[in-house]
């Protein structure tokens, strides 16, 4: 009779349908296989839909969960970030496009020191995710920038856990204000890409908690992200995705996290161990993992009660999502408004590093000789999961033209022809994950001399692409190449001989060496990778339409080997894949099996601010302005500090207040202050 009743109920549709109040009842109705399927993602059919010709809600999204239609459980969509929504811009059989705004990279967002600005960026990203059918953004990336050679630093915020944590809080709040979830990543500490799937990060617990987990703790407690993404690497011998101490004791029991934990896009590992550790969702997922879980429960290796805990968290996530709430994506987010947000964020995060003799701002109506491929092919963002399919990128020459500053035409044509012939060929992977930079054009001194007569000043853009999957190289990446050094030397000699100024623009994804050459140009501007509106933002800074207010979120050392972490970070002198140990490297373990964090607390300015340590090229928090500010003494109360800032200079601008005690303890940014205007910031 019981079997007949169940069959009748199923035929008549009498099973309960999922809602936020009946999750226990739904779990009781799930078969063991259905439970296993809910904690295993639906593979690569979404990310690779163009190749696999699969029909999915959002082509190009990173992944999906699996549905159980009979109980009203839909599949939800997960999309890469963090510089915007990463989905396919075109869909088979549909007219129109699905481009997403390319926002500035994480390092630039942190350079704004403006959490309100970062929250605006998050809101715009969340709105695009919502209207394109995405339920959870796999962002923000917020690992500590332990070493400048980490290939993924461009996605991360800072070397300081407070700045990183508070920036992440703003990003999460912005995205989730739109009813879309976030996934703070990569938990933890994912501070290198070399051998990232297996490398063991060996960190003392005190250092781990105060440096590499503190920013995550801030984000969890102050913004309540819907999900957390466990990193690829091992931590003190245990894969983070299988680390019960990390995922359950610290994250849930100590910090009070109530959301879902997912893997990074790993593939099959020890799936039962991940469930037992408190990892709720395996991405991208495969059918073999479902079978593995069913077998483990039946054999007693895994308790079904442990599986039920993870199923519950998956269902608790699903009922929050736009898909579950039957939101119908319009496919038409406000890209014009979001482009303005991207430009504003870039303007606030661009850092003026040098400005001798009032070289900047530039006078409008003049002509600039633009050197460097990056002047005409701006690197708006990095490659990999941080890539965004943008509708356009504004280059520096285009932005300057809008500001009334023209580029030297013969020189521009020379670069245009070179770029057309030498840009990397498009491939499936580059179309999906972004293209490497075009190699720098060889430049003779004769080329430089030809351009000087018809230009009022020179601008040289030095470019560095960034991307996941490998770490940076020391030579020709962190350091300038010999050709770049010679180009800079020639430009400065030729233009200075005519009494003309030289400006260097750094269009880079991470810290580069500056100490050996910064004496040559008259001004240096750090643009980072500033998003699709980068050329406009940069031109507005150069022309003085915007007063620069960015400040460094990371230290620029004089020498790479001044960094304590340099003795314990794998690097390659001359090319080759950083994923496969080769060439001349410094490593801790054989084949980069582990990395010792022997520098302990001596990360970034925590080290360089101590007596007897080497000088730096540019310190944490550094940045120049076109105006001057008077910053009053901090006034402390029990739970806050107040600081009064007055603009005592000639133009309107914004100022960053950084309070250290002895390390960063509070920060904030003023509104735009007119000359003579004051503002009192209350910082917590």
N, C-alpha and C positions, 0 to 999 in steps of 0.2 A: 504493500500500500504506500509506503514512504517513497519508493522509487517512482511509482505512478504519480504521486502528488507533485514531486519535483519536476517530472517531465511535463505535467499539465501546467505547472506554474511557468516553466520556461516557454511553452508554446503560447501561453496567453499573455506573455510579457509581464508577469507578476513579480519578477525580481526587482529589488530596489534599484533606483537610479542614484548615482553618486551626488551628494551635496555636502556642504561643509559640516553638517550636523549628524551625518550617518556613516562616518568613516569606519567605525567599529563594525557596523552591520555589513558594510561592503566587504571588508576584509574577511568576515566569516563566510561570505558567499564565494570567495575566490578559490579556484583550484590551486594546487601547489604549482603547477606549470604557469598559471596566470600570475601568481605572486612573483615567481622568478622572472617572468617577462617584464613586469613593471619596474624592476630594478636594473634591467639591462637595456641600454639604448638600442635604437633601431638601425644601427650601422651607418654606413657612409652614403646611403641612398639619397639623403638630402644634400650633403656637401657635393657629391659627385653626380647630381641628377642630370646634368648636361651630358655626361659621358654614358651613364647607365640608362638614360632615358626613362627615369622613374618619375611617376607623377606624385609630387609632394606639394604641400601648401606653400612653402617658401624655398624655391630652388637656390642652392648655394649656401643655405644656412648650415651651421656646423653639425647639427644633429637634431634628433627627435627622441622622445620617449615612445613607448609602445602603447597602443590603445587596447581597451577591453570593451568593445561596443555594447555587449549585452548588459553591462552594468553602468552604461553611460560614462565610461572613462575615456576621454579623448587623448590623442597624442598631442604633446605640446612641442613647441619649436624653440631651439636654442641657437643663438647667433653669436659669432665671434665679435669682438671689439678689440681695443677700447677706444680707438680714435674715430669711431663711427660704426654703423651697422654694416657687417660684411655679408652681403648676399649677392646673387647674380643680378646684373643690371638689366638683363633681358630674359624673357621667358618664351619658350617655344609655343607658338600658336596664339600669342597675345600681342596686341599692339601696345605702343608706349614703352617707357623705360622705368626702371626701378633703381635709379641711382640714389646713393646716400651721401650725405654731407661728409666731406673729409675734414675732420677737426684736427687741431694741433696734437702732437704726441704728448704722452704723459709728462715727460721732463719739462716741456714748455708749460703745461698746465700748472705744474708745481712752481715754475718760475714766476707765475703771476702773484703768488702768495695771497691770492684773493679767493676765498672759499665761495663767496657769492657768485663770482664769475664762473668757477668750476661747476657750481650747481646749475647755472644757466646752460652750460654745455650739456650736463647730464639730462636736463629737462628736454633739450632739443633731440638728443640721441634717443631718449625714451619715447618721444612722440613719433619719431621715424620708425622705431621698432614696432610700436603699437599699430601704426597705419600700414605697415608692411606685413603684419601677421606674426611678429616675433613675440614670444612670451618671456624669455629670459635672455639678457645680455651677458655673455661670458666676459665680464669686465667689472671693475677695473683691475689691471695688473698693478701690483703694489709691493713687489719685493724690494728689499733694500739694495741700493746701488753700492754694493760692497767694493767693486773693482771696476774701473772704466772699460775693461775689455769684455765684460759680459755682453753678449750679442743682443740681449733683449732689454738692455737698460732703457732704450727709447720708450718702451711701454711703461716703465716704472717711474716713480715720482722723485725719489730723493735718497740721499745717504742718511737722512735723519728720520727716526721713527715717528716723531710727533708731526712733522710736516707731511710725511707720507700718509699717516693715519688720518689727519684732518682733511687732507685733499681727497682721500678716498671716501670719507664720510660725506663730503659735499657732492661728489660724483654719484654715490649710491642714492642719496636723498633725491637728487635731481631726476635720475632715471626712474626710480620707484614712485615718484610723485605722479607719473603717467600710468600707473597700474601695470608696469612691466618690471620683472625681477632683475636682479643682478647676481653675479657670482664673483666674489672677491677671490683673487688668485695671485700667485700659486703657493699654496699652503703646504709646506714651507721648509727650509729656506732654499729657494730655487735661484741661486745667484750666479750660475754659469750655465752655458748651453753645451759645453763639451761633455760628451757622454751623459747627457742629461737623463736618459732613461734608467741609468744604473749607478751613477756617481753617488757616493756616500758623503753627505755633508756632516762633518764631525765637529760639533759645536758644544761647548760647555753649557750646562743648563742656565746658569745666570746670564751669560751672554745671549743665549737663545731668547730668553724671556725679555730682556731689556732692549735688545736691538732688533732681532729678526722676527719676533712674535708681537712686540709691543704695538706696532702699527696695525696689525690684524686685530689685536684686542680692542684698540680704539675704534676701529671700523665696526666691529661686531657690536660693541656696547652702545655706540652713539648713533648708528644708522640702521641696524637690524637688516642686513642684506638677506634676501630670500635664500641664497645658496652660497656655499663656499666650495672652491675647486681645490682638491688635493693635488700636490705637485707630482712630477714624474720621479724625482730623485729619492734616494734613501736619506734618512736622518738618523745619525748615530746607529747605523746598521740595519734600520728597518725602513722599508718603503713607506712613505708617508700615507699612501692609500691603504696600508695595512696596519697603521700605527694607532692602536687603541689609546695609548697615552695621549697622543696629539689630538686625535679626532673626537675622543669621548671625554677623557679626564680633563684636559685643558679646555678644549673648545666648548664642550657642552656643560660639563659639571662646574668648572671654574668660571667661565665667562658667561654662561647662561644662553648659549646659542640655541635657538629653537628650530632653525631651518634645516635644509637638506645639504648633505655633502655629496659631491660628485667627483669622479676621477677626472684628471686631464685625459686627453684622447690617446689612451695607452694601448688599447687592445687587451687581449686576455692575459691576466696574471693569476694569482691565487684568489679566485672570486669568493669562495667561502670565507677566507681570511679577511678580505675587504669588508664583507658584511659584518663579521664579528667585531671588526675594529670600529664600526660606525660609519662606513662609507656606503651611502644609500643608493647611488646610481652609477652604473658602469658605462662609460662612454668611450668610443662611439657605440660599443656593444656588438655582440655577435650571438648567433643561435647556440653556439657551443657553450657559451657561458650559462645560458638558460638550462641546458642539459646538465651542466656541471653542478648547478645549484640544486636541481631536483634530485640528482644522484646523492649529493652530500647530505641533504635532509633525510632521504630514505635510509642512508647508511648510518645515520647518527653523527656524522662528522660535523654537521651544522644543525643547531636547534631551530625548528620552525618558528619559535617565538622570537629569535634574533632576526630572522627574515621578515617577520611581521612588523617589527619595529621600523625597518627600512621601508617596507611597503607603505606603512602609515605616513612616513615623511614624504614619500613621493606623492601620495594622494593629497596630503596637506598642501603641497606645492601646487598641484594641478588645480585645486579648487580656487586658488588665488588668481589664476591666469586669465588674460583676455580671451583665449580660446575657449576655456571652460565657461566663461561668462557670455559666450556667443557674440563677442564683439566682431563686427564685420569690417575688416580692414579696408580703408578707402583706397589704398595704393597711392595716395596723394598727400604726403606730408608737406609742410610749408618749407620747401627747400630754400626759397628766397630769404625768408626770415632767419633760417638756420645758418645760411651763408654769412649773414651779418653777425651772428653770434660767433661763428668761427673766426671771422676777421677781428672782432673785438677781443676775443681771447688771445689771439696771436699778438695783437698790439700790446696787450698787458704783460705778455710773457717774454717778448723779445728783450734781450739784455744788452745794454751798451757797456762794453768792456773797456774801451779806450776812446778818448776824444780830446786830442791835443790841440791847443790854440783855437778852440771853437770851430774845428773842421766841420762838425755837424751842429745844426742842420744845414743841408745844402740849399742854395738859392734856386728858386724855380726859374724856368726860362733858360737854363743852361744845358750844356751837353756833357754826357758822361761816356767815357770809354769803358764798356762793360767787358771784363775779362772773366774767363772761367765758364765752363759748360753750364754750371749751375745758375749763372745769370740768365740763361735762356731756357733752362730745363730744371726748374726748381724741384727739389725732392720734398714733396709735401708730407710724406709719411713713410713708414717702414714697410717691410715685406713680411709675408707669413700671415698668421691669423690676425695680426694688427693692421693688415692692408684693408683699404676701403675702396670700393668701386665708385669713384667720384665723378660728377658730371663734367668737371673741368678742373684745371689748375692754373691759377694766375701766376705767371713768371715775373721775375724782377723787372725785366725790360718793359713789360706791359704795365706793371704797377707804377713805375716811374713816369711813363708816358701820361698816365692819368693825373699825376702830380705836376705835370708841366716840365718834366725833365726828359730830354730825348737822348737816345742811345746813338753813339757814333755809328753811322750806317755802314761804311765799308767793313768795319770790324764785326758788326752784327751779322752781315751777310756771310762773312768767313765762318763764323760759328754755326750759322744756320745750315750751311752746306755740309759742314763736318758732322753735325748732329744727325742730319738726314741720312748720311752714309754710314754712320758708326753706332747708331743706337742698337742695343741688343735686340735680336730678333724675338718676336713674340712666340711663345709656346703655350701649351695647355696650362702648365704650372705657373708661368708668369702671368697669364691672363687671369688665373684664379687667385694667385697669392702675391702679385706685384712683381715688377721688373727690377733687375739690378740697375745701378746708375750707368749712364754712358761714360766711358773712359774719358779722362781729361784730354783735351786737344793739345798736341805738342805746339809750343809757341816759341818762335824765334825772337831774338831781340829786335830784329828788323820789323817784325809784326808790331811790336810795342812802339817802336819809333814812328812807324807810319801813322799810328792812331793818336799820338800825343798832340799833333798840331791842331787837330779839329775838335779837341775835347778840353773841357775846363777842369776836369778831374777824372781820376780812374777809380773804378770799383772792381775788385777781384772777389769772386765768390768761390770759396773752397768747399767742396761737397764730400759728404760721406753717407753712403746708404747704410741702413741698419735692418736687421731681420732676425727672426728666430731660427733655430736649428744649428747655429754655429757661433762661436765667439769671434771677436775681432782679432786682427793681427796687430802686432806691435809696430812693425815697419809698414809704411805706406797706408796706414789706417789711423792708429793713434798718433804716429809721427807723420809729418809731411813727407811726401816723396821727394827725391832729389829734383825731379822736374818741377814740382810745385815750389820748392825753395828757390830754384833758379828763376822761375817765372815771377815770383814775388820780388826777388832782388832786382831783376831787370826793370820791372814796372816802377818800383820805388826810385831807382837811380834815374831813370829817364824822366819821370814826372817831377821829381824833386829838383832836378837840374833846371827845369823850366819854371820852378816856383809853384808847382801844382800839387794838390793833395791827393793822397791815396787812402781808400777805405777798403778794409777787408770784411767780407760777410762770411760767417761760418754757418753753412747750411748742413748741419750734422745731426746724427741721431744720438751721439754721445760725446763725452769729454775727449778733447784732442790736446796734444801738446802745443803750448803757445809760448813758453818762456824763451825759446831760442830765437824766435822771429818777431815777437810782438813789438820790438823797438823800431821795426822798419816802417810799417804804415802809420798814418796819422790818426786813424780811427779804426776800431774793431767792433763789429756788431754780431752778437750771437743770435741767430735766427732759429736755431734748432731745426726741426722739421715742422713748419708752421701751418700745415693744412692747406686746403684748396685755395684759400684767400691769402696765402702767405705773401705773394708778390705785392698785393695791395697793402697789407699790413706793414711789410718791411719798407715799402716806398713812403708810406705815411710817417713812419719813424724817421727815415733818412731826410725827408723834406721838412720835418718839424710840424706837420699837421697834428701829430701825436707826440707828446712828451714821453720818452721811454721811462718805464717804471718796473721792468722785470728785474728780478734778483736771482742769483745763482742758488739752486737747490742742492748743489753738489760742489765739492772742491776741485779746482783745476791745479794739479801738482806741477812743480817745476820739472820733475823727472819721474817717469813711471815707477822706478825702483825706490823712490822715496816713500811709496805707499807700503805700509806693513803687509798688506794682503798680497803684494806682488810676489813674495817668496812662496806663496801657496795658492797660485792661480795658474792654470795651464795656458800657455800661449805658444804661438807658432811664429817664428821669425819671417818665414817666406811662403805665405800661401798654404794651400792644402786644406783639407777639410778638418775643421775643429771637432767634428763628430767622431772621427776615427783618429786616435792618437798617431801622429806621424811627425817627421821632421824634428827640429831642435826645440824641445819643450821643457819647461819646468813643471814637474808634477810631484804630488805627494806619494800616491800609490802607483804600483805598476799599472800601465795602460789606463792611467787616470781613474783608477778604481775608487779613490776617495780623495777628499779635499779637507785638510786640516784648517780650521779657522783659528790658527794659533795667534793671530793678532788680537783676539779677544774683543775687548771694548774699543780698541784703537781703530775705529772706522771713521774715515773722513776727518772732519774738523775736530772730532774728539781726540784725535792723535795730534794734528798739526797745531792745535791751540795750546799744547803743553810746552813749557820752557825747554829749550835745547833741541827742538825738532826742526826739520828743514823748513825754509821759507816756501811759500806756495806762489804759484803764478797769479791765481785769482782765488780768494777765499770764499767759503760758503757764505751766502747772503750778500755777495758783492753785486753792485750794479750802479751805473751812473745815470744822471738826469740832465735835462737842459735847464733846470731850475735848482734852487737850493731850499732846504728845509731846516727849520730849527726844531729839534725833538727834545721835549722836556724830560725831566727825571721821572722814572716810573713811580707811581704811588700804589703801594700794595694794600690790599684788604685781605680778609681771610680766604676768599675764593676767587679773587680777580686782581688785575693790575690795570691801572689807567695811565695813559700817556697822551699828552697834548702835543700836536704837531702843527707848526705854522709854516706856510709857504712864504719865505723871505726873498724869493727870487723873482725873475722878470716875467715868467710865463706860467700858465696853469699846468698843474701836474699832480700826480699821485705819489704818495710815499709809503714805503713798507716799514713797519715797526717790528723789530726782532728783539725779543727779550730772552736773555740767557741767564741761567742760574744753577750751575755754570754752563749747562747745555740748554738747548732751545727749550723754553718753558711756556712761551706764548708768542703769538705773532698776529698781525693784522695789517690791513691796508686802508688808507684813507679813501674817501671819495675824491673826485677831482677838485682840488683846491685852487682857487684863483689867487693871484699875488696878494699877500697880506691876509689871507683867510686862514683860520685855524679850525681844527677839529680835535676833540678828545675821544680817543679810542678806549673802550673798556674791553680788555682781553681776558679770556679765561683759559 
